[in-house]
């Protein structure tokens, strides 16, 4: 992608800009890559840190990118909040962006991005607005209460239906969510598949550390990740020496529940938890140290850790859910197990640990498959929309 003729201004709107958040991981890398291409990028977010009760400073800098954060008020759920206030809208208008990229469908700030566009256009300033969906269409509604499901349905019927097509483009991060977007009322020509990307280092760096007899999970330690399924699988695995490392920020109450389960199964010497890793090379080292990457959750948008592990040539094992089987083809570039079945997961781990030709082919296929997610390819596609 060529550098822009003039320094176009891009405003990224994201609920979080601190903590272990998949949405922020996309917005952060996207901002950095666009900045490298010559665009001027600014980020607006809430002043909350994902996964904690911490407040973060009202401003920060990421390379050349300025981050501005605004007071937030939680409205329920994991990340539903009000933060793009009147003051924030005024600051956005004063910044006068050429493009707004707003993250997460069904969040209040996304429709207010359209309001910013309207204000700018009344002032004679052209502005494109792209919505990055982040795949909020939960399979089977297994994580939502009846009230939450009702709110979601009302939003789709009375807000989503009338706002989705006002965005210049809707950026779907996963192919599996496109039918859901069409069902809500999005026009086919508005939807563009632009997944999350993988930094080039995941493909180019040589192995950083020696591979151990270990399996890992890398992500938030939260109930929807179903870490208990991994723990419950350990007693059934033939290899009694393999250890498991769970890497990421942990929700305190959930971690306590997992500790009780580990003690009950006498697995204290087989599984351990490590803090989140944000440095790229440190993250690659963690992945390189393991033979297997496991993702047991049902609810995923586009699982970043999974594609990163595939890029490093790891055997990946995931639950047979929509988002994961969008990436893993069973016995071709990884393994799928029946969701919530610790016994089936143990069988897949046994298969992954066997030394055979199929294992080598699976690793090769995995690396080939995820080449499409190289950030350079992703940003080139976004650049085509911006111009």
C-alpha beads as a LAMMPS data file, in Angstrom:
LAMMPS data file: protein, C-alpha beads

387 atoms
386 bonds

1 atom types
1 bond types

-500.0 500.0 xlo xhi
-500.0 500.0 ylo yhi
-500.0 500.0 zlo zhi

Masses

1 110.0

Atoms # bond

1 1 1 0.000 0.000 0.000
2 1 1 1.395 3.399 -1.017
3 1 1 1.678 6.175 1.551
4 1 1 -1.233 8.653 1.389
5 1 1 -0.746 11.769 -0.766
6 1 1 -1.651 13.922 2.215
7 1 1 -1.521 13.018 5.872
8 1 1 -5.075 11.822 6.381
9 1 1 -6.350 11.854 9.949
10 1 1 -7.791 8.660 11.403
11 1 1 -9.688 8.459 14.692
12 1 1 -10.009 5.039 16.354
13 1 1 -12.863 4.657 18.873
14 1 1 -12.376 1.701 21.218
15 1 1 -13.989 0.876 24.602
16 1 1 -10.596 0.101 26.170
17 1 1 -7.003 1.153 25.542
18 1 1 -5.444 -0.691 28.475
19 1 1 -5.527 -4.253 29.801
20 1 1 -5.985 -7.647 28.181
21 1 1 -8.673 -6.882 25.632
22 1 1 -9.043 -8.490 22.199
23 1 1 -10.828 -5.423 20.843
24 1 1 -8.020 -3.170 22.034
25 1 1 -5.408 -5.574 20.609
26 1 1 -6.973 -5.076 17.157
27 1 1 -7.363 -1.303 17.534
28 1 1 -3.818 -0.936 18.888
29 1 1 -2.074 -2.889 16.140
30 1 1 -4.305 -1.376 13.458
31 1 1 -3.414 2.126 14.700
32 1 1 0.297 1.343 14.741
33 1 1 0.276 -0.168 11.269
34 1 1 -1.718 2.741 9.810
35 1 1 0.677 5.187 11.474
36 1 1 3.623 3.388 9.850
37 1 1 1.916 3.840 6.474
38 1 1 1.938 7.621 6.950
39 1 1 -1.517 8.319 8.382
40 1 1 -1.996 10.499 11.459
41 1 1 -3.825 8.364 14.012
42 1 1 -5.475 9.214 17.313
43 1 1 -7.288 6.871 19.723
44 1 1 -10.253 7.736 21.968
45 1 1 -11.318 5.246 24.655
46 1 1 -12.736 4.932 28.151
47 1 1 -10.516 5.418 31.204
48 1 1 -11.106 1.830 32.387
49 1 1 -8.602 -1.018 32.281
50 1 1 -10.098 -4.237 30.887
51 1 1 -10.364 -7.094 33.392
52 1 1 -9.782 -4.925 36.493
53 1 1 -11.402 -2.110 38.443
54 1 1 -8.458 0.175 37.722
55 1 1 -8.685 3.632 36.220
56 1 1 -5.940 4.586 33.764
57 1 1 -4.449 8.032 32.968
58 1 1 -6.529 10.350 30.789
59 1 1 -3.821 10.487 28.145
60 1 1 -1.011 8.293 26.850
61 1 1 1.204 7.902 23.827
62 1 1 1.784 4.844 21.659
63 1 1 4.679 5.538 19.302
64 1 1 3.411 8.608 17.367
65 1 1 -0.216 7.922 18.349
66 1 1 -1.975 10.038 20.974
67 1 1 -4.481 8.230 23.202
68 1 1 -7.201 10.219 24.969
69 1 1 -9.387 8.551 27.578
70 1 1 -12.723 9.691 28.959
71 1 1 -14.640 8.899 32.174
72 1 1 -16.856 5.851 31.753
73 1 1 -20.021 4.629 33.389
74 1 1 -20.650 0.887 33.274
75 1 1 -24.124 -0.079 32.135
76 1 1 -23.914 -3.856 32.527
77 1 1 -22.256 -6.881 31.002
78 1 1 -18.536 -7.278 30.515
79 1 1 -17.813 -4.084 28.602
80 1 1 -21.093 -2.280 27.913
81 1 1 -20.654 1.311 29.049
82 1 1 -21.164 4.988 28.284
83 1 1 -17.936 6.873 27.669
84 1 1 -18.123 8.889 24.433
85 1 1 -19.588 11.951 26.153
86 1 1 -20.498 15.377 24.771
87 1 1 -16.999 16.567 25.682
88 1 1 -15.429 13.633 23.833
89 1 1 -17.578 14.336 20.758
90 1 1 -16.444 17.981 20.799
91 1 1 -12.807 16.867 20.944
92 1 1 -13.411 14.449 18.066
93 1 1 -14.972 17.197 15.956
94 1 1 -12.049 19.522 16.760
95 1 1 -9.613 16.807 15.654
96 1 1 -11.519 16.760 12.344
97 1 1 -10.736 13.200 11.185
98 1 1 -10.996 12.096 7.566
99 1 1 -11.820 8.556 8.728
100 1 1 -13.343 7.178 11.934
101 1 1 -12.837 3.490 12.724
102 1 1 -15.172 2.527 15.546
103 1 1 -14.991 -0.845 17.284
104 1 1 -17.664 -3.270 18.533
105 1 1 -21.212 -3.446 17.204
106 1 1 -24.045 -2.857 19.732
107 1 1 -22.011 -0.371 21.765
108 1 1 -23.238 3.182 22.234
109 1 1 -20.066 4.880 21.016
110 1 1 -20.457 3.314 17.548
111 1 1 -23.702 5.184 16.809
112 1 1 -22.197 8.364 18.252
113 1 1 -19.436 7.987 15.672
114 1 1 -22.169 8.578 13.089
115 1 1 -23.149 11.712 15.010
116 1 1 -19.557 12.996 14.756
117 1 1 -19.669 12.381 11.004
118 1 1 -22.927 14.336 10.693
119 1 1 -21.508 17.311 12.603
120 1 1 -18.377 17.330 10.459
121 1 1 -20.332 17.092 7.210
122 1 1 -22.520 20.033 8.240
123 1 1 -19.272 21.964 8.583
124 1 1 -18.310 20.929 5.039
125 1 1 -15.821 18.243 6.119
126 1 1 -16.036 14.828 4.445
127 1 1 -15.580 11.904 6.808
128 1 1 -15.874 8.147 6.339
129 1 1 -16.962 5.919 9.235
130 1 1 -16.108 2.213 9.384
131 1 1 -17.566 -0.166 11.961
132 1 1 -15.367 -3.083 13.040
133 1 1 -17.918 -5.550 14.386
134 1 1 -15.812 -7.863 16.606
135 1 1 -18.323 -10.686 16.115
136 1 1 -20.795 -10.149 18.977
137 1 1 -23.198 -12.833 17.730
138 1 1 -23.025 -15.373 20.553
139 1 1 -23.502 -19.001 19.582
140 1 1 -26.545 -20.356 21.384
141 1 1 -26.649 -17.319 23.738
142 1 1 -24.844 -19.447 26.322
143 1 1 -23.284 -16.445 28.077
144 1 1 -26.348 -14.182 28.159
145 1 1 -29.224 -13.988 30.603
146 1 1 -32.803 -13.737 29.295
147 1 1 -32.818 -9.993 29.989
148 1 1 -29.514 -9.506 28.156
149 1 1 -30.841 -11.509 25.211
150 1 1 -33.946 -9.309 25.138
151 1 1 -31.821 -6.139 25.144
152 1 1 -29.678 -7.509 22.302
153 1 1 -32.756 -8.377 20.239
154 1 1 -34.269 -4.935 20.838
155 1 1 -31.011 -3.261 19.842
156 1 1 -30.849 -5.244 16.596
157 1 1 -34.487 -4.501 15.766
158 1 1 -34.629 -0.809 16.635
159 1 1 -31.061 0.509 16.464
160 1 1 -28.916 -1.889 14.480
161 1 1 -31.421 -2.213 11.661
162 1 1 -31.526 1.572 11.144
163 1 1 -27.857 2.430 11.761
164 1 1 -25.758 -0.394 10.289
165 1 1 -26.157 0.762 6.694
166 1 1 -25.262 4.349 7.607
167 1 1 -21.648 3.250 8.069
168 1 1 -19.552 3.587 4.938
169 1 1 -18.361 0.015 5.452
170 1 1 -18.932 -2.737 8.001
171 1 1 -15.701 -4.621 8.689
172 1 1 -16.438 -8.221 9.701
173 1 1 -13.497 -9.821 11.505
174 1 1 -14.808 -13.373 10.917
175 1 1 -16.587 -15.010 8.002
176 1 1 -18.964 -16.855 10.321
177 1 1 -20.600 -13.597 11.493
178 1 1 -21.543 -12.338 8.015
179 1 1 -24.869 -14.276 7.875
180 1 1 -25.790 -12.764 11.263
181 1 1 -25.058 -9.248 10.003
182 1 1 -27.242 -9.857 6.947
183 1 1 -30.024 -11.162 9.190
184 1 1 -29.906 -7.979 11.299
185 1 1 -30.361 -5.949 8.117
186 1 1 -26.879 -5.039 6.891
187 1 1 -26.626 -4.790 3.112
188 1 1 -24.273 -7.273 1.501
189 1 1 -22.375 -4.553 -0.379
190 1 1 -21.626 -2.764 2.909
191 1 1 -19.843 -5.761 4.461
192 1 1 -16.128 -6.344 3.955
193 1 1 -14.222 -9.252 5.510
194 1 1 -11.119 -7.787 7.173
195 1 1 -9.887 -10.078 9.959
196 1 1 -7.513 -9.292 12.798
197 1 1 -3.870 -9.501 11.824
198 1 1 -0.658 -11.104 13.010
199 1 1 2.543 -9.049 13.308
200 1 1 5.244 -10.032 10.822
201 1 1 7.551 -11.200 13.626
202 1 1 5.335 -14.267 14.194
203 1 1 6.310 -15.468 10.725
204 1 1 9.915 -14.254 10.489
205 1 1 11.547 -14.731 13.888
206 1 1 13.419 -17.985 14.430
207 1 1 12.429 -20.171 17.378
208 1 1 13.197 -18.137 20.492
209 1 1 13.393 -20.878 23.148
210 1 1 13.539 -24.657 23.361
211 1 1 10.177 -26.425 23.125
212 1 1 9.092 -28.053 26.392
213 1 1 6.676 -30.834 27.239
214 1 1 3.967 -28.249 27.765
215 1 1 0.571 -27.021 26.572
216 1 1 -0.533 -23.412 26.922
217 1 1 -3.536 -21.122 26.784
218 1 1 -2.861 -17.436 26.172
219 1 1 -5.664 -14.962 26.827
220 1 1 -7.927 -13.644 29.577
221 1 1 -8.557 -16.093 32.419
222 1 1 -12.326 -15.599 32.404
223 1 1 -15.381 -17.904 32.676
224 1 1 -16.176 -17.829 28.952
225 1 1 -12.712 -19.272 28.217
226 1 1 -13.723 -22.531 29.973
227 1 1 -10.322 -23.156 31.547
228 1 1 -11.974 -25.776 33.766
229 1 1 -12.432 -28.000 30.699
230 1 1 -8.646 -28.048 30.226
231 1 1 -8.040 -28.763 33.918
232 1 1 -10.566 -31.606 33.961
233 1 1 -8.917 -33.163 30.888
234 1 1 -5.486 -33.517 32.514
235 1 1 -6.148 -36.751 34.501
236 1 1 -7.225 -38.513 31.275
237 1 1 -4.094 -37.665 29.259
238 1 1 -1.660 -40.561 28.682
239 1 1 1.412 -38.351 29.022
240 1 1 1.630 -37.818 32.784
241 1 1 4.611 -35.465 32.521
242 1 1 3.092 -32.740 30.354
243 1 1 2.393 -29.481 32.180
244 1 1 -0.102 -26.722 31.404
245 1 1 0.499 -22.980 31.562
246 1 1 -2.405 -20.528 31.528
247 1 1 -1.103 -17.085 30.534
248 1 1 -3.085 -13.880 30.886
249 1 1 -4.913 -11.484 33.210
250 1 1 -7.187 -13.405 35.577
251 1 1 -10.624 -12.496 36.920
252 1 1 -10.193 -12.900 40.658
253 1 1 -13.346 -14.881 41.538
254 1 1 -12.963 -17.218 38.573
255 1 1 -9.304 -17.850 39.426
256 1 1 -10.341 -18.852 42.963
257 1 1 -12.797 -21.384 41.516
258 1 1 -10.069 -22.838 39.302
259 1 1 -7.657 -23.096 42.248
260 1 1 -10.251 -25.132 44.185
261 1 1 -10.704 -27.475 41.197
262 1 1 -6.942 -27.912 40.753
263 1 1 -6.533 -28.803 44.424
264 1 1 -9.455 -31.208 44.302
265 1 1 -7.881 -33.089 41.376
266 1 1 -4.369 -32.982 42.921
267 1 1 -2.955 -31.184 39.904
268 1 1 -0.921 -28.484 41.641
269 1 1 2.290 -29.736 40.001
270 1 1 0.778 -30.021 36.499
271 1 1 -0.846 -26.633 35.903
272 1 1 0.267 -23.092 36.687
273 1 1 -0.772 -19.527 35.892
274 1 1 1.379 -16.721 34.533
275 1 1 0.589 -12.997 34.191
276 1 1 -0.332 -11.388 30.892
277 1 1 2.469 -10.884 28.375
278 1 1 2.245 -7.748 26.243
279 1 1 5.764 -7.505 24.836
280 1 1 5.779 -9.116 21.388
281 1 1 9.048 -11.045 21.725
282 1 1 8.113 -12.277 25.210
283 1 1 4.781 -13.476 23.850
284 1 1 6.498 -15.354 21.035
285 1 1 8.845 -16.967 23.573
286 1 1 5.868 -18.204 25.579
287 1 1 4.280 -19.738 22.478
288 1 1 7.585 -21.232 21.312
289 1 1 8.091 -22.917 24.695
290 1 1 5.006 -25.131 24.229
291 1 1 4.102 -28.042 21.982
292 1 1 0.361 -27.378 22.044
293 1 1 -1.971 -24.380 22.219
294 1 1 -5.497 -25.040 23.591
295 1 1 -8.624 -22.902 23.286
296 1 1 -11.620 -24.426 25.071
297 1 1 -14.138 -21.566 24.829
298 1 1 -17.393 -21.586 22.888
299 1 1 -17.749 -17.814 22.591
300 1 1 -15.091 -16.202 20.409
301 1 1 -14.995 -13.501 17.766
302 1 1 -11.734 -14.165 16.013
303 1 1 -9.336 -15.945 18.404
304 1 1 -6.054 -14.041 18.183
305 1 1 -3.967 -16.366 20.333
306 1 1 -5.024 -19.287 18.171
307 1 1 -3.808 -17.823 14.880
308 1 1 -0.602 -16.586 16.525
309 1 1 0.144 -20.111 17.776
310 1 1 -0.523 -21.496 14.290
311 1 1 1.892 -18.933 12.833
312 1 1 4.585 -20.262 15.196
313 1 1 4.001 -23.808 13.954
314 1 1 2.249 -25.119 17.051
315 1 1 -0.341 -27.876 17.182
316 1 1 -3.585 -26.092 18.048
317 1 1 -6.617 -27.689 19.676
318 1 1 -9.915 -25.838 19.881
319 1 1 -13.531 -26.480 20.802
320 1 1 -15.901 -27.230 17.940
321 1 1 -17.515 -23.780 17.954
322 1 1 -18.378 -21.424 15.096
323 1 1 -15.437 -19.061 15.441
324 1 1 -12.843 -21.762 16.052
325 1 1 -13.912 -24.099 13.265
326 1 1 -13.788 -21.047 10.989
327 1 1 -10.021 -21.371 11.473
328 1 1 -9.250 -24.967 12.465
329 1 1 -10.012 -27.790 10.043
330 1 1 -9.972 -30.949 12.125
331 1 1 -6.961 -33.191 11.426
332 1 1 -5.795 -30.853 8.634
333 1 1 -4.346 -27.758 10.299
334 1 1 -5.250 -28.508 13.927
335 1 1 -7.687 -30.501 16.077
336 1 1 -11.273 -29.843 17.149
337 1 1 -12.882 -31.347 20.241
338 1 1 -16.481 -31.433 21.372
339 1 1 -17.230 -28.316 23.418
340 1 1 -17.259 -28.900 27.203
341 1 1 -15.969 -32.484 26.818
342 1 1 -12.793 -32.925 28.849
343 1 1 -12.561 -36.558 27.749
344 1 1 -12.630 -35.646 24.057
345 1 1 -10.066 -32.886 24.674
346 1 1 -7.761 -35.417 26.377
347 1 1 -8.005 -37.698 23.325
348 1 1 -7.061 -34.822 21.017
349 1 1 -4.090 -33.941 23.243
350 1 1 -2.974 -37.576 23.058
351 1 1 -3.189 -37.420 19.254
352 1 1 -1.243 -34.159 19.158
353 1 1 1.570 -35.646 21.256
354 1 1 2.046 -38.672 19.009
355 1 1 5.056 -38.591 16.720
356 1 1 3.787 -39.137 13.194
357 1 1 3.844 -37.672 9.679
358 1 1 0.346 -36.200 10.107
359 1 1 1.626 -33.993 12.936
360 1 1 4.278 -32.459 10.655
361 1 1 1.686 -31.875 7.907
362 1 1 -0.745 -30.234 10.354
363 1 1 1.926 -27.746 11.451
364 1 1 2.832 -26.963 7.833
365 1 1 -0.839 -26.467 6.891
366 1 1 -1.413 -24.232 9.907
367 1 1 1.433 -21.870 9.005
368 1 1 0.279 -21.741 5.388
369 1 1 -3.346 -21.026 6.371
370 1 1 -2.540 -18.072 8.649
371 1 1 -0.347 -16.274 6.092
372 1 1 -3.539 -14.473 5.046
373 1 1 -3.613 -12.744 8.460
374 1 1 -0.245 -11.020 8.059
375 1 1 -0.860 -7.416 9.169
376 1 1 0.597 -6.067 5.951
377 1 1 -2.198 -7.769 3.985
378 1 1 -4.855 -6.579 6.446
379 1 1 -3.696 -2.939 6.379
380 1 1 -3.476 -2.930 2.581
381 1 1 -7.162 -3.908 2.492
382 1 1 -8.103 -1.169 4.971
383 1 1 -6.073 1.301 2.910
384 1 1 -8.164 0.508 -0.166
385 1 1 -11.278 1.561 1.780
386 1 1 -9.702 4.743 3.157
387 1 1 -8.640 6.120 -0.236

Bonds

1 1 1 2
2 1 2 3
3 1 3 4
4 1 4 5
5 1 5 6
6 1 6 7
7 1 7 8
8 1 8 9
9 1 9 10
10 1 10 11
11 1 11 12
12 1 12 13
13 1 13 14
14 1 14 15
15 1 15 16
16 1 16 17
17 1 17 18
18 1 18 19
19 1 19 20
20 1 20 21
21 1 21 22
22 1 22 23
23 1 23 24
24 1 24 25
25 1 25 26
26 1 26 27
27 1 27 28
28 1 28 29
29 1 29 30
30 1 30 31
31 1 31 32
32 1 32 33
33 1 33 34
34 1 34 35
35 1 35 36
36 1 36 37
37 1 37 38
38 1 38 39
39 1 39 40
40 1 40 41
41 1 41 42
42 1 42 43
43 1 43 44
44 1 44 45
45 1 45 46
46 1 46 47
47 1 47 48
48 1 48 49
49 1 49 50
50 1 50 51
51 1 51 52
52 1 52 53
53 1 53 54
54 1 54 55
55 1 55 56
56 1 56 57
57 1 57 58
58 1 58 59
59 1 59 60
60 1 60 61
61 1 61 62
62 1 62 63
63 1 63 64
64 1 64 65
65 1 65 66
66 1 66 67
67 1 67 68
68 1 68 69
69 1 69 70
70 1 70 71
71 1 71 72
72 1 72 73
73 1 73 74
74 1 74 75
75 1 75 76
76 1 76 77
77 1 77 78
78 1 78 79
79 1 79 80
80 1 80 81
81 1 81 82
82 1 82 83
83 1 83 84
84 1 84 85
85 1 85 86
86 1 86 87
87 1 87 88
88 1 88 89
89 1 89 90
90 1 90 91
91 1 91 92
92 1 92 93
93 1 93 94
94 1 94 95
95 1 95 96
96 1 96 97
97 1 97 98
98 1 98 99
99 1 99 100
100 1 100 101
101 1 101 102
102 1 102 103
103 1 103 104
104 1 104 105
105 1 105 106
106 1 106 107
107 1 107 108
108 1 108 109
109 1 109 110
110 1 110 111
111 1 111 112
112 1 112 113
113 1 113 114
114 1 114 115
115 1 115 116
116 1 116 117
117 1 117 118
118 1 118 119
119 1 119 120
120 1 120 121
121 1 121 122
122 1 122 123
123 1 123 124
124 1 124 125
125 1 125 126
126 1 126 127
127 1 127 128
128 1 128 129
129 1 129 130
130 1 130 131
131 1 131 132
132 1 132 133
133 1 133 134
134 1 134 135
135 1 135 136
136 1 136 137
137 1 137 138
138 1 138 139
139 1 139 140
140 1 140 141
141 1 141 142
142 1 142 143
143 1 143 144
144 1 144 145
145 1 145 146
146 1 146 147
147 1 147 148
148 1 148 149
149 1 149 150
150 1 150 151
151 1 151 152
152 1 152 153
153 1 153 154
154 1 154 155
155 1 155 156
156 1 156 157
157 1 157 158
158 1 158 159
159 1 159 160
160 1 160 161
161 1 161 162
162 1 162 163
163 1 163 164
164 1 164 165
165 1 165 166
166 1 166 167
167 1 167 168
168 1 168 169
169 1 169 170
170 1 170 171
171 1 171 172
172 1 172 173
173 1 173 174
174 1 174 175
175 1 175 176
176 1 176 177
177 1 177 178
178 1 178 179
179 1 179 180
180 1 180 181
181 1 181 182
182 1 182 183
183 1 183 184
184 1 184 185
185 1 185 186
186 1 186 187
187 1 187 188
188 1 188 189
189 1 189 190
190 1 190 191
191 1 191 192
192 1 192 193
193 1 193 194
194 1 194 195
195 1 195 196
196 1 196 197
197 1 197 198
198 1 198 199
199 1 199 200
200 1 200 201
201 1 201 202
202 1 202 203
203 1 203 204
204 1 204 205
205 1 205 206
206 1 206 207
207 1 207 208
208 1 208 209
209 1 209 210
210 1 210 211
211 1 211 212
212 1 212 213
213 1 213 214
214 1 214 215
215 1 215 216
216 1 216 217
217 1 217 218
218 1 218 219
219 1 219 220
220 1 220 221
221 1 221 222
222 1 222 223
223 1 223 224
224 1 224 225
225 1 225 226
226 1 226 227
227 1 227 228
228 1 228 229
229 1 229 230
230 1 230 231
231 1 231 232
232 1 232 233
233 1 233 234
234 1 234 235
235 1 235 236
236 1 236 237
237 1 237 238
238 1 238 239
239 1 239 240
240 1 240 241
241 1 241 242
242 1 242 243
243 1 243 244
244 1 244 245
245 1 245 246
246 1 246 247
247 1 247 248
248 1 248 249
249 1 249 250
250 1 250 251
251 1 251 252
252 1 252 253
253 1 253 254
254 1 254 255
255 1 255 256
256 1 256 257
257 1 257 258
258 1 258 259
259 1 259 260
260 1 260 261
261 1 261 262
262 1 262 263
263 1 263 264
264 1 264 265
265 1 265 266
266 1 266 267
267 1 267 268
268 1 268 269
269 1 269 270
270 1 270 271
271 1 271 272
272 1 272 273
273 1 273 274
274 1 274 275
275 1 275 276
276 1 276 277
277 1 277 278
278 1 278 279
279 1 279 280
280 1 280 281
281 1 281 282
282 1 282 283
283 1 283 284
284 1 284 285
285 1 285 286
286 1 286 287
287 1 287 288
288 1 288 289
289 1 289 290
290 1 290 291
291 1 291 292
292 1 292 293
293 1 293 294
294 1 294 295
295 1 295 296
296 1 296 297
297 1 297 298
298 1 298 299
299 1 299 300
300 1 300 301
301 1 301 302
302 1 302 303
303 1 303 304
304 1 304 305
305 1 305 306
306 1 306 307
307 1 307 308
308 1 308 309
309 1 309 310
310 1 310 311
311 1 311 312
312 1 312 313
313 1 313 314
314 1 314 315
315 1 315 316
316 1 316 317
317 1 317 318
318 1 318 319
319 1 319 320
320 1 320 321
321 1 321 322
322 1 322 323
323 1 323 324
324 1 324 325
325 1 325 326
326 1 326 327
327 1 327 328
328 1 328 329
329 1 329 330
330 1 330 331
331 1 331 332
332 1 332 333
333 1 333 334
334 1 334 335
335 1 335 336
336 1 336 337
337 1 337 338
338 1 338 339
339 1 339 340
340 1 340 341
341 1 341 342
342 1 342 343
343 1 343 344
344 1 344 345
345 1 345 346
346 1 346 347
347 1 347 348
348 1 348 349
349 1 349 350
350 1 350 351
351 1 351 352
352 1 352 353
353 1 353 354
354 1 354 355
355 1 355 356
356 1 356 357
357 1 357 358
358 1 358 359
359 1 359 360
360 1 360 361
361 1 361 362
362 1 362 363
363 1 363 364
364 1 364 365
365 1 365 366
366 1 366 367
367 1 367 368
368 1 368 369
369 1 369 370
370 1 370 371
371 1 371 372
372 1 372 373
373 1 373 374
374 1 374 375
375 1 375 376
376 1 376 377
377 1 377 378
378 1 378 379
379 1 379 380
380 1 380 381
381 1 381 382
382 1 382 383
383 1 383 384
384 1 384 385
385 1 385 386
386 1 386 387
